[in-house]
Amino acid sequence: MVCVSICTAADFKISGVCVGFNSGDQFWGIILGEHPDGCRGRILGSYPKTRECDPTLPRQTRDKIPTLPPRWLVIRRLSFWPPMIDKINSLQLQGESELVAAKSPAQVEIWRTKYLGTNGELKALMSLLKDAPRDQKPELGKRLNELKLQLEASFESQKNLLGTAPKGPVIDVTEPGVTLGEGRRHILSRTIDEIIDVFGQMGFAVADGPEVEDEWHNFTALNIPEGHPARDATDNFYMGEQSGVKRLLRTQTSTVQIRAMETQPLPLKVVAVGRVYRPDTHDATHFSMFHQIEGLCVDRNLSLVDLKTALLQFAHAYFGKDAEVRMRPSFFPFTEPSAEVDMKMHIRGQWQWVEIGGCGMVDPNVFAAVGIDPEEWRGYAFGLGIERIAMRRYGISDIRWLFENDARFLRQF
């Protein structure tokens, strides 16, 4: 199809698409239209700048149109493939209008995918170029490239205006959050802190020592000689020798008492808390690792009265004012005299006597081992089982539950 010669708008059904050019004092309009005979082409008209571009042009003005410049003659004679040019113009109008209607970065990104994406509208339109007449392909290709650049520029402008689309899930900061469960300290940690607090009010300082000990601190200094059954390999966790010294996991926190008397000035009043290890078979009342708290007081003129008073003050402060203490004669290598300690405490609605540890006056041989004169200084010592206290206080019947880390059990306390 070839453009018709210069003719009036009366001969055409105007499509409404008009492109204008300025040349001197004239406005040259190119209006796409359809001829009644089926010929499609362009109407060229001359209008003064001061007048509105009116697509209708009287027939008698046809001969008055001035001679066109060479580039306009080329335009007048150019042929167009109607289906292709209509789709280009339609895509431009539709794309621009939809982009303006996009009000969020996400909507702009959807628009880009629809029009500029690999499988977008523009790509589909370009694929039709191969079916256009050969003489029209250069001009149609140019028009498609111009459309692409224009759509890309419009996209960048709208994207910058609205900001970059967020990546990943969008979080509504005004939505109520998920309530996190509150943690709590382990029952043994709480029990240790409570006991230390009581003895702290009684004037005891906290001492600490290593869990891997040598035989001298764990046995010899505590008046446990070579060949004593307490040194047997079946009752201890030996770890071999280091520089000719046998090492083992400590079996009681009494080792910290020895270290305190070696390094701290007298008089002395300390409690030592920590883990101890013995190869016991695990059952409801025994475990191979457990916790002890041991107290030591060294001063002049101390007696069993001071020892029992300290234990009674602890019982009243920790188990209540109605708690009682009784001492039963016993034997420990590092104390003389020695006694088992029972405390009467409230368990499951009734008062019961419970064996809770051992105690006694520090043996003179222990003082001699650390260079303290037993004729001038006296001392008392006691040891209590942390697990035993916690189990009796909270009604726990199996020591293994304390170390299984079952949150259902631990949340009860």
BADO-989935 format. One record per residue (C-alpha): x, y, z. Coordinates in pm, 1 decimal, padded with zeros to 6 digits, m for minus. Each point is the difference from the previous one (the first is absolute). Layout:
BEGIN
[[X; Y; Z]]
...
END
This chain:
BEGIN
[[00000.0; 00000.0; 00000.0]]
[[00129.7; 00342.4; m00101.3]]
[[m00088.7; 00335.5; 00150.1]]
[[m00240.0; 00201.4; m00205.5]]
[[00086.6; 00332.5; m00148.9]]
[[m00070.7; 00319.9; 00188.6]]
[[m00372.4; 00008.4; 00050.8]]
[[m00253.3; 00133.7; 00243.7]]
[[m00120.6; m00145.4; 00324.7]]
[[m00346.4; m00022.7; m00153.5]]
[[00121.7; m00293.4; m00207.1]]
[[00118.1; m00186.5; 00311.1]]
[[m00136.7; m00146.3; 00318.0]]
[[00235.6; 00166.7; 00249.2]]
[[00159.2; m00240.2; 00247.4]]
[[00085.2; 00276.4; 00247.6]]
[[00376.5; m00057.4; 00005.4]]
[[00180.0; 00324.3; m00091.6]]
[[00370.6; 00079.8; m00007.5]]
[[00095.5; 00365.8; m00044.1]]
[[00313.2; 00172.1; m00124.8]]
[[00096.2; 00367.7; 00001.5]]
[[00151.0; 00145.8; m00315.0]]
[[00038.9; 00375.8; m00015.6]]
[[m00333.7; 00160.8; 00079.7]]
[[m00200.2; m00307.2; m00096.9]]
[[m00104.9; m00306.6; 00202.3]]
[[00011.8; m00313.3; m00212.8]]
[[m00235.0; m00269.9; 00115.9]]
[[00022.3; m00367.4; m00087.0]]
[[m00326.8; m00176.2; 00079.7]]
[[m00052.5; m00371.5; m00045.1]]
[[m00329.5; m00081.2; m00169.1]]
[[m00193.6; m00255.5; m00202.0]]
[[m00127.2; 00070.6; m00354.2]]
[[m00349.8; m00122.6; m00097.7]]
[[00155.8; m00201.3; m00281.4]]
[[00205.3; m00198.5; 00249.7]]
[[00323.1; 00194.0; m00045.7]]
[[00174.8; 00104.6; 00322.3]]
[[00246.4; 00281.3; 00012.6]]
[[00080.6; 00345.3; 00130.1]]
[[m00162.3; 00339.5; m00041.8]]
[[00242.9; 00288.7; m00019.8]]
[[m00138.8; 00339.3; 00086.0]]
[[00125.5; 00351.1; 00070.2]]
[[m00137.2; 00197.2; 00292.3]]
[[00104.3; 00332.5; 00150.1]]
[[00169.7; m00029.7; 00337.7]]
[[m00259.7; 00220.7; 00159.5]]
[[m00286.3; m00227.3; m00088.1]]
[[m00103.5; m00327.0; 00157.8]]
[[00096.5; m00300.4; m00206.0]]
[[m00324.0; m00084.5; m00178.6]]
[[00013.9; m00337.0; m00182.7]]
[[m00266.8; 00109.7; m00244.4]]
[[00134.2; 00181.4; m00303.8]]
[[m00213.5; 00145.4; m00287.1]]
[[00063.7; m00161.9; m00334.2]]
[[00066.4; 00336.6; m00169.3]]
[[00304.3; 00053.6; 00225.7]]
[[00171.3; m00303.7; m00147.3]]
[[00171.1; 00202.5; m00274.2]]
[[00110.9; 00264.3; 00253.0]]
[[00230.1; m00233.9; 00198.6]]
[[00354.8; 00126.4; m00056.3]]
[[00274.2; m00210.3; m00144.7]]
[[00123.8; m00247.7; 00263.6]]
[[00363.7; m00042.9; 00096.2]]
[[00170.1; m00315.9; m00131.6]]
[[m00027.9; m00183.1; 00334.1]]
[[m00374.6; 00060.1; m00003.7]]
[[m00031.6; m00141.0; m00347.4]]
[[00163.5; m00317.4; 00126.0]]
[[m00246.3; m00010.7; 00284.2]]
[[m00289.9; 00052.3; m00237.9]]
[[00104.5; m00285.2; m00222.6]]
[[00081.0; m00242.8; 00286.2]]
[[m00211.7; m00312.0; 00021.6]]
[[m00122.0; m00143.8; 00333.5]]
[[m00118.9; m00343.2; 00099.0]]
[[m00326.5; 00079.7; 00181.9]]
[[m00012.8; m00292.5; 00250.2]]
[[00355.0; 00068.1; 00128.1]]
[[m00021.2; 00376.1; 00040.2]]
[[m00337.6; m00024.6; 00171.0]]
[[00137.6; m00242.9; 00254.1]]
[[00305.0; 00217.3; 00068.1]]
[[m00214.8; 00305.2; 00064.5]]
[[m00245.2; m00199.3; 00209.4]]
[[00277.6; m00156.0; 00210.5]]
[[00152.1; 00339.8; 00066.8]]
[[m00326.2; 00152.0; 00116.5]]
[[m00094.4; m00302.8; 00209.2]]
[[00345.0; m00035.5; 00157.2]]
[[00027.8; 00365.9; 00093.4]]
[[m00345.4; 00007.2; 00154.8]]
[[00057.3; m00315.0; 00206.0]]
[[00337.6; 00122.5; 00122.3]]
[[m00148.3; 00326.4; 00120.3]]
[[m00266.2; m00200.8; 00185.9]]
[[00267.9; m00203.1; 00187.2]]
[[00010.9; 00136.5; 00354.6]]
[[00258.5; m00224.8; 00167.7]]
[[00346.9; m00139.0; m00079.2]]
[[m00148.5; m00349.1; m00019.4]]
[[m00254.5; 00108.8; m00260.9]]
[[00273.7; 00171.7; m00203.1]]
[[00198.6; m00323.9; 00002.0]]
[[m00305.7; m00191.6; m00120.8]]
[[m00036.3; 00256.4; m00281.8]]
[[00364.2; m00048.8; m00100.8]]
[[m00045.8; m00375.9; m00021.3]]
[[m00314.4; 00040.2; m00206.6]]
[[00136.3; 00249.0; m00254.9]]
[[00380.3; m00021.4; 00005.6]]
[[00056.9; m00354.3; 00122.2]]
[[00136.0; m00288.4; m00204.8]]
[[m00352.0; m00116.5; m00074.8]]
[[m00151.3; 00347.6; 00014.0]]
[[m00225.5; 00192.1; m00236.8]]
[[00284.6; 00188.6; m00171.1]]
[[00191.7; m00319.4; m00069.4]]
[[m00311.9; m00156.9; m00150.5]]
[[m00054.7; 00305.9; m00221.0]]
[[00357.9; m00009.7; m00124.0]]
[[m00048.8; m00360.0; m00104.3]]
[[m00263.5; 00122.5; m00253.2]]
[[00259.4; 00208.5; m00183.7]]
[[00107.3; m00299.6; m00203.9]]
[[m00346.1; m00010.5; m00165.1]]
[[00001.7; 00367.9; m00107.0]]
[[00070.3; 00100.7; m00363.2]]
[[00369.5; 00025.3; m00071.5]]
[[m00004.2; 00366.6; m00091.5]]
[[m00175.3; 00085.3; 00329.8]]
[[00225.0; m00195.3; 00237.5]]
[[00264.5; 00273.5; 00050.0]]
[[m00252.7; 00263.9; 00095.6]]
[[m00205.1; m00238.3; 00216.6]]
[[00314.0; m00126.2; 00169.3]]
[[00102.8; 00355.6; 00077.7]]
[[m00342.8; 00071.2; 00140.1]]
[[00016.2; m00309.6; 00222.6]]
[[00341.2; 00099.7; 00133.6]]
[[m00128.7; 00347.0; 00075.8]]
[[m00296.3; m00154.9; 00181.7]]
[[00231.0; m00222.9; 00200.3]]
[[00220.0; 00291.1; 00106.3]]
[[m00301.9; 00206.4; 00092.3]]
[[m00156.1; m00277.7; 00209.5]]
[[00331.3; m00069.2; 00174.2]]
[[00045.9; 00368.3; 00078.2]]
[[m00353.9; 00022.8; 00134.6]]
[[00059.2; m00309.3; 00212.4]]
[[00320.1; 00139.1; 00153.6]]
[[m00170.9; 00329.9; 00072.0]]
[[m00295.8; m00164.2; 00172.9]]
[[00226.1; m00238.8; 00192.3]]
[[00212.1; 00284.3; 00133.3]]
[[m00312.3; 00190.8; 00091.2]]
[[m00144.8; m00282.6; 00208.9]]
[[00321.0; m00156.6; 00126.8]]
[[00143.3; m00349.4; m00036.5]]
[[m00232.8; m00294.3; 00050.3]]
[[00080.5; m00182.5; 00327.5]]
[[00162.8; m00341.8; m00027.3]]
[[m00125.5; m00292.3; 00205.4]]
[[m00308.1; m00011.0; 00219.7]]
[[m00152.4; 00328.3; 00108.6]]
[[m00025.3; 00031.7; 00377.6]]
[[m00281.7; 00189.9; 00158.2]]
[[00168.8; 00169.9; 00294.0]]
[[m00337.2; 00090.8; 00149.2]]
[[m00106.3; m00363.2; 00028.7]]
[[00027.7; m00141.0; 00356.8]]
[[00311.1; m00213.6; 00039.2]]
[[00029.3; m00356.9; 00118.0]]
[[00028.7; m00022.3; 00376.8]]
[[00328.0; m00161.9; 00103.1]]
[[m00001.3; m00230.9; 00297.2]]
[[00199.3; 00121.4; 00297.2]]
[[00301.0; m00207.1; 00094.4]]
[[00096.0; m00086.2; 00352.8]]
[[00307.1; m00112.7; 00188.1]]
[[00054.7; m00368.5; 00066.0]]
[[m00125.5; m00119.8; 00336.0]]
[[00353.5; m00092.9; 00110.2]]
[[00137.7; 00343.2; m00091.7]]
[[m00277.2; 00166.5; 00197.2]]
[[00058.5; m00228.6; 00298.6]]
[[00374.0; 00072.5; m00000.6]]
[[m00058.7; 00375.8; m00010.9]]
[[m00254.5; m00017.9; 00281.4]]
[[00236.3; m00200.5; 00223.2]]
[[00294.6; 00230.8; m00072.7]]
[[m00219.0; 00297.3; 00083.1]]
[[m00086.4; m00148.0; 00340.4]]
[[00361.2; m00076.3; 00090.2]]
[[00104.6; 00339.0; m00134.4]]
[[m00224.4; 00164.1; 00257.4]]
[[00175.4; m00212.6; 00262.4]]
[[00339.0; 00143.2; m00099.5]]
[[00131.0; m00277.8; m00229.0]]
[[00192.9; 00091.4; m00315.7]]
[[m00010.5; m00214.1; m00316.2]]
[[00315.4; m00192.7; m00097.6]]
[[00060.7; m00190.0; m00323.4]]
[[00243.3; m00259.8; m00129.4]]
[[00076.5; m00230.0; m00294.7]]
[[m00210.6; m00306.1; m00076.2]]
[[00307.7; m00194.2; m00119.5]]
[[00209.1; m00054.6; 00311.0]]
[[00321.1; m00170.4; 00109.8]]
[[00012.8; m00274.1; 00260.1]]
[[00156.7; 00224.4; 00261.1]]
[[m00292.0; 00244.8; 00014.9]]
[[m00265.2; m00264.9; m00053.0]]
[[00133.4; m00259.5; 00246.9]]
[[00330.1; 00053.2; 00178.9]]
[[m00064.2; 00347.6; 00144.1]]
[[m00343.5; m00120.0; 00113.7]]
[[00157.1; m00271.6; 00216.9]]
[[m00081.2; m00280.8; m00245.5]]
[[00325.2; m00200.4; m00016.9]]
[[00136.0; m00231.0; m00270.8]]
[[m00187.7; m00329.5; m00011.2]]
[[m00323.8; 00149.2; 00133.6]]
[[m00308.5; m00149.0; m00174.7]]
[[m00112.1; 00350.4; m00098.4]]
[[00299.5; 00012.7; m00241.3]]
[[m00101.5; m00314.4; m00186.4]]
[[m00022.3; 00036.1; m00377.4]]
[[m00353.1; m00142.9; 00002.7]]
[[m00116.3; 00294.2; 00212.7]]
[[00168.3; 00282.1; m00193.1]]
[[00037.4; 00138.8; m00350.2]]
[[00378.3; m00005.5; m00045.4]]
[[00136.2; 00186.6; m00301.8]]
[[00360.6; m00121.9; m00012.0]]
[[00319.9; 00174.5; 00104.2]]
[[00130.7; 00345.5; m00086.4]]
[[00362.2; 00083.2; 00089.6]]
[[00002.9; m00302.7; 00229.8]]
[[m00318.1; 00109.9; 00181.7]]
[[m00318.1; m00206.6; m00018.4]]
[[m00307.6; 00197.6; m00103.7]]
[[m00364.3; m00077.6; 00062.5]]
[[m00340.4; 00163.8; 00005.6]]
[[m00055.2; 00125.4; 00353.9]]
[[m00224.0; m00215.6; 00218.0]]
[[m00092.6; 00276.2; 00245.2]]
[[00024.2; 00378.0; 00027.4]]
[[00216.7; m00044.4; 00311.2]]
[[00292.6; 00052.8; m00238.8]]
[[m00100.9; 00367.1; m00022.0]]
[[00025.3; 00024.2; 00381.0]]
[[00360.9; m00119.3; m00018.0]]
[[00082.1; 00256.6; m00270.1]]
[[m00170.6; 00275.8; 00201.2]]
[[00204.4; m00080.6; 00312.9]]
[[00317.5; m00002.4; m00214.4]]
[[m00056.9; 00344.1; m00150.4]]
[[m00224.7; 00206.2; 00226.7]]
[[00086.8; 00160.8; 00332.7]]
[[m00162.6; m00108.9; 00326.5]]
[[m00262.0; 00024.1; 00141.9]]
[[m00186.2; m00156.4; m00292.1]]
[[m00369.9; m00047.5; m00080.1]]
[[m00086.8; m00133.8; m00347.4]]
[[m00244.4; m00219.8; m00187.0]]
[[00099.9; m00196.0; m00311.3]]
[[m00259.7; m00098.8; m00259.2]]
[[00046.9; m00212.5; m00309.7]]
[[m00027.7; m00328.1; m00186.4]]
[[00154.8; m00320.9; 00131.1]]
[[00038.1; m00337.8; m00171.7]]
[[m00033.8; m00358.3; 00117.1]]
[[m00054.3; m00313.6; m00212.5]]
[[m00337.0; m00083.8; 00153.2]]
[[m00265.5; m00200.1; m00180.0]]
[[m00281.5; 00229.4; m00107.0]]
[[m00326.7; m00052.0; 00184.9]]
[[m00265.6; 00210.5; 00170.3]]
[[00242.6; 00124.1; 00270.4]]
[[00347.0; m00033.1; m00158.1]]
[[00173.5; 00165.2; m00292.9]]
[[00361.8; 00003.2; m00118.6]]
[[00008.9; 00381.7; 00012.8]]
[[m00168.3; 00211.8; 00264.8]]
[[00047.8; 00325.0; 00194.2]]
[[00126.4; 00066.7; 00350.5]]
[[00034.0; 00303.6; 00221.7]]
[[00256.3; m00021.8; 00276.6]]
[[00061.9; 00253.4; 00272.9]]
[[00318.8; 00063.2; 00196.0]]
[[00057.0; 00230.5; 00292.4]]
[[00345.3; 00033.8; 00160.8]]
[[00045.1; 00217.2; 00307.8]]
[[00111.8; m00014.8; 00358.8]]
[[m00214.5; m00170.9; 00265.7]]
[[m00259.6; m00154.3; m00233.4]]
[[m00203.1; m00300.5; 00114.2]]
[[m00283.4; m00231.0; m00103.2]]
[[m00241.3; 00260.3; 00136.7]]
[[00108.3; 00243.7; m00270.4]]
[[m00038.1; m00272.2; m00262.6]]
[[m00353.3; m00095.9; 00103.7]]
[[m00099.3; 00365.9; 00033.1]]
[[00109.9; 00067.7; m00358.4]]
[[m00196.3; m00300.5; m00127.5]]
[[m00310.1; 00096.4; 00199.4]]
[[00011.5; 00357.5; m00129.5]]
[[00015.5; m00134.3; m00354.3]]
[[m00292.4; m00238.4; 00056.6]]
[[m00219.7; 00277.7; 00141.5]]
[[00087.4; 00238.8; m00283.0]]
[[m00045.6; m00253.5; m00280.2]]
[[m00266.0; m00244.7; 00120.0]]
[[m00192.7; 00219.7; 00243.2]]
[[00009.6; 00096.6; 00365.8]]
[[m00147.6; m00334.6; 00106.3]]
[[00284.0; m00201.2; m00156.5]]
[[00223.3; m00200.8; 00233.2]]
[[00353.1; m00143.0; m00014.4]]
[[00139.0; m00315.0; 00155.3]]
[[00352.6; m00143.1; m00013.1]]
[[00073.7; m00374.0; 00009.5]]
[[00354.4; m00122.3; 00078.1]]
[[00190.4; m00122.3; m00306.7]]
[[00351.7; m00015.4; m00146.9]]
[[00178.7; 00203.0; m00266.8]]
[[00381.1; m00002.9; m00041.8]]
[[00024.8; 00378.6; m00013.5]]
[[m00210.8; 00087.0; 00308.5]]
[[00015.8; m00105.7; 00365.9]]
[[m00254.0; m00029.6; 00152.2]]
[[m00231.7; m00059.7; m00297.2]]
[[m00376.6; m00020.1; m00039.9]]
[[m00277.2; m00059.0; m00252.2]]
[[m00237.2; 00294.8; m00034.3]]
[[m00377.7; m00045.9; m00012.2]]
[[m00245.4; 00285.3; m00047.4]]
[[m00369.9; m00004.7; 00071.1]]
[[m00175.2; 00166.9; m00291.1]]
[[m00350.7; 00037.0; m00142.7]]
[[m00051.0; m00252.8; m00282.0]]
[[m00333.1; m00052.2; m00177.7]]
[[m00205.8; 00139.4; 00281.8]]
[[00182.2; m00158.2; 00293.3]]
[[00323.7; 00040.7; 00194.2]]
[[00262.5; m00268.9; m00057.1]]
[[00357.9; m00067.3; 00109.1]]
[[00236.0; m00014.8; m00299.0]]
[[00370.5; m00086.5; m00005.2]]
[[00157.6; 00296.0; m00177.8]]
[[00380.1; m00024.2; 00047.1]]
[[00291.1; m00038.7; 00235.9]]
[[00198.2; 00224.6; 00234.1]]
[[00263.7; 00010.8; 00273.0]]
[[00295.7; 00183.7; 00149.5]]
[[00302.1; 00025.9; m00230.8]]
[[00250.8; m00280.1; 00072.7]]
[[00338.3; 00125.4; 00133.0]]
[[00177.4; m00201.9; m00273.5]]
[[m00178.1; 00211.5; m00264.5]]
[[00122.2; 00319.0; 00167.5]]
[[00352.9; m00139.5; 00014.6]]
[[m00008.8; m00087.8; m00373.6]]
[[m00061.3; 00364.6; m00093.9]]
[[00234.0; 00150.3; 00262.0]]
[[m00256.6; 00118.2; 00254.7]]
[[00076.0; m00046.8; 00372.1]]
[[m00284.0; m00217.3; 00139.0]]
[[00087.0; 00112.6; 00354.0]]
[[m00087.4; 00359.9; m00084.8]]
[[m00275.6; m00040.4; m00255.3]]
[[m00320.1; m00197.9; m00000.6]]
[[m00243.2; m00054.8; m00283.4]]
[[m00326.1; m00162.3; m00098.2]]
[[m00113.4; m00125.5; m00339.1]]
[[m00322.0; m00126.2; m00153.0]]
[[m00113.2; m00130.3; m00337.5]]
[[m00352.4; m00001.4; m00147.0]]
[[m00134.4; m00158.4; m00317.3]]
[[m00164.0; 00255.8; m00231.8]]
[[m00209.9; m00258.3; m00187.0]]
[[m00116.7; m00152.2; 00328.0]]
[[m00114.9; 00339.4; 00129.4]]
[[m00178.9; 00087.9; m00325.3]]
[[m00169.4; m00340.0; m00025.1]]
[[m00131.5; 00016.5; 00354.9]]
[[m00110.6; 00359.9; m00023.8]]
[[m00186.3; m00040.2; m00330.1]]
[[m00119.4; m00358.3; 00042.0]]
[[00210.6; m00148.9; m00283.1]]
[[00029.9; m00376.7; 00030.2]]
[[00264.1; m00075.7; m00267.6]]
[[00337.6; 00175.3; m00025.8]]
[[00029.6; m00092.2; m00368.7]]
[[m00283.5; 00236.6; m00089.0]]
[[00225.8; 00293.0; 00096.4]]
[[00245.5; m00082.1; m00281.6]]
[[m00226.9; m00117.0; m00282.1]]
[[m00079.0; 00356.9; m00110.9]]
[[m00366.0; m00081.2; m00054.5]]
[[m00165.3; 00342.0; m00030.4]]
[[m00334.9; m00144.3; 00108.1]]
[[00152.4; m00095.1; 00333.2]]
[[00214.2; 00312.3; 00049.2]]
[[m00292.4; 00236.6; m00071.1]]
[[m00169.0; m00120.9; 00319.1]]
[[00250.3; 00180.8; 00222.0]]
END
